[in-house]
Amino acid sequence: MFPLPNAQWPVMSPGAVWLCGAGPGDPGLLTLHALNALRQADVVVYDALVSQQILDWAPQAELEYAGKRGGKPSAQQEDITDRLVVLARQGKRVLRLKGGDPFVFGRGGEEARVLIAAGIATRIIPGITAGIGGLAYAGIPVTHREVNQAVTFVTGHDASGETPISVDWTAIAQGSQMIVVYMGMKHVGQIAAKLIAAGRSPDEPAAVVVSATTPQQRVLDTTLGTMEADIAASGLEPPAILCIGEGVRLRHGLDWQALAVGLSPALRPAMAAS
Ligand code: SAH
């Protein structure tokens, strides 16, 4: 199946659930374990951010959409998990496919706990998370030796839909040179204000990476102080990763997608300035 003749590819048993990350969008960022699962599954239960091209790799499987469509997220999450248990108990080979990495802001841990407690054979397949792979597609390394020694991945809203009160934005502002915010679009104004109040400069570079790694990828270069207004003016919509820190400047020299299509001249002055 793959050009790795000696590899022992795991076999999906009837009644098993494999909880798998699909990466941030580009099908090429899928793992080989994910592809192996797509080829074997009877049912693929997938989330909103999983691309059709990836699902096309499971032509034999039934596809069930489990994306969030507003309403009550927690009740819906229980429905999804219950559905996985039902399908497994019917003896199906179940692939639960989630965007990015299943254990990064994806509630994969919650699903896995229920499956394991129900005695269902469960396998976890990690994926490339949007906050790392998506930023790499925008030319932003999440760490860079001379720039930052720490990076924080944080969610911009919690289960209630509000800015998470449990997040200590002051500690993050003071302790992490690079801050990567998932689900941050709705509360970007509040988040920026909290970081500035905690001592971060409004002039600090920031980037908003929308639909990262897909053909619809857009990157907004902005600053901490102006990001809310710039996002509003741009009309950009989620899914987006917000990224704040001096490391964002590296993008001016590392935006390999722009360079590949000959857009480097526009970026050269910024590169020289840094
Ligand atoms: N488990 C996923 C995250 C799920 S939370 C992962 O590891 O990537 C959903 C959030 O992830 C979105 O609101 C957005 O902030 C981010 N996200 C996921 N895919 C993205 C993409 N292709 N481009 C930009 N942001 C993305």
Boltz pocket constraint, residues with backbone or C-beta under 6 A from the ligand:
constraints:
  - pocket:
      binder: B
      contacts: [[A, 23], [A, 24], [A, 25], [A, 49], [A, 98], [A, 99], [A, 100], [A, 101], [A, 102], [A, 103], [A, 104], [A, 105], [A, 106], [A, 128], [A, 129], [A, 130], [A, 131], [A, 134], [A, 181], [A, 182], [A, 183], [A, 184], [A, 209], [A, 210], [A, 211], [A, 212], [A, 213], [A, 214], [A, 238], [A, 239], [A, 240], [A, 241]]
      max_distance: 6.0
